[in-house]
């Protein structure tokens, strides 16, 4: 079998289109080991789903696409939708296949195509336990709930990623570990004990030698980047080691194309979820949103829904009745290729036994004035549920490349502050006294007659400035609700080509490095 003729072929394998056509002309792609080669019995015995008496980890196959098998008692058997998975089990997927595992606490693990994972668990003490997911090959995407009682690690042959409530993926590319995050924080520990911390929009490469390299990539943690790594592994073949420098350059090339498309997509997306109660007492929840951009794909805990023409999103999620604690529901919006974190719901699932008991008032005849008072109290209770939010991330960094000939008006970032009121209906807006919008603690807009749950406020931020916006909703009952958003608009003109501001003079420069250089010099007017 011929080797790949050049690096350009490997780079094209992880282009935004994820096409391997050009590479296939130079070298036939080495196919993954077919699932049929493992020992598979015709049907799984019903006893296989019985929960072990000392089980620490339990998950359910919520989705099985294509060919997938599970190893139990030394036998490989087809993995079925709805089947339980415990520690000690192996899960393996074939080409164009995928398995979504939903753990008992609501966390999800997606085993991508041509991947194999092994799950182990141990009890630390009477309360805590430790779960390890060994990624033998391929990659797994994860969205993990925060749990005090559970320590969860993803491990490859070169390093271990310790997960504490976050979303992203971990992959093994010909022995090289790639850990990548779109939300949260993770510590990656190499075999020599060295630790590399990483946060959202960061990717860490750990070579077989144990050397770690951290990259700032807009595509970090996304399914597109995970698929690109799969394509790159196929392009190189299992016999060839991947040079870390080549891998780094290839990922950065992929990310450059991805970032441009992501920036364009982000401007077109609108997603604002309906408010949740701060505490819930049932092990399930229905998430809803309206006014969502039609046609986009919305993914929560590995479940994807394409929004229809009515702009509505709705999905119900369940977890084990004893899995108490915080629950987070990160929303990813996608056009099918690029994705952005576009919202997050949070709540706390509490023991139903702790739910406060509300005594029903005695039924008796009341006067007209008493009835009005009761109606007012009911309206008062409803008004307390009002919440205000601003679309997009709490801190939005905007890179605005400029050159020597850039006009002043092009050095200003113009956008809209998208304000949403939730927890009430339009009929309750009469209870809103005013909405005040301030910029850097100075009032810039006041709405005294509010007649819509959604308000757009045009805003402008000058280059190399920080704009801290705050929205204050004043209710007639004296209650106040607030939301904040920061814009950081930046550019170091000296780093850019005078004839083409979109290009750097130094080709090794990146937007992330540029931001690090100027972040301490941004002004707040």
Secondary structure as UniProt FT lines:
FT   HELIX           7..13
FT   TURN            16..17
FT   HELIX           21..26
FT   HELIX           35..37
FT   STRAND          40..41
FT   HELIX           46..49
FT   TURN            53..54
FT   STRAND          58..65
FT   STRAND          68..72
FT   TURN            73..74
FT   STRAND          75..78
FT   TURN            81..82
FT   STRAND          84..86
FT   TURN            87..88
FT   STRAND          90..93
FT   TURN            95..96
FT   STRAND          98..103
FT   TURN            104..105
FT   STRAND          108..111
FT   TURN            113..114
FT   STRAND          116..123
FT   STRAND          129..143
FT   STRAND          150..155
FT   STRAND          159..163
FT   STRAND          167..173
FT   TURN            174..175
FT   STRAND          176..183
FT   STRAND          185..190
FT   TURN            191..192
FT   STRAND          195..199
FT   TURN            200..201
FT   STRAND          202..206
FT   TURN            208..209
FT   STRAND          212..216
FT   TURN            218..221
FT   HELIX           223..236
FT   TURN            238..239
FT   HELIX           244..268
FT   STRAND          279..280
FT   STRAND          284..289
FT   TURN            294..295
FT   STRAND          297..300
FT   TURN            301..302
FT   STRAND          303..306
FT   TURN            309..310
FT   STRAND          313..318
FT   TURN            321..322
FT   STRAND          325..334
FT   STRAND          339..349
FT   HELIX           352..354
FT   HELIX           368..383
FT   TURN            384..385
FT   STRAND          387..390
FT   STRAND          395..399
FT   TURN            404..405
FT   HELIX           408..411
FT   STRAND          412..422
FT   HELIX           426..431
FT   STRAND          432..439
FT   TURN            440..441
FT   STRAND          442..447
FT   STRAND          454..462
FT   TURN            463..464
FT   STRAND          465..475
FT   TURN            476..477
FT   STRAND          480..490
FT   HELIX           493..495
FT   TURN            501..502
FT   TURN            507..508
FT   HELIX           511..518
FT   HELIX           519..521
//
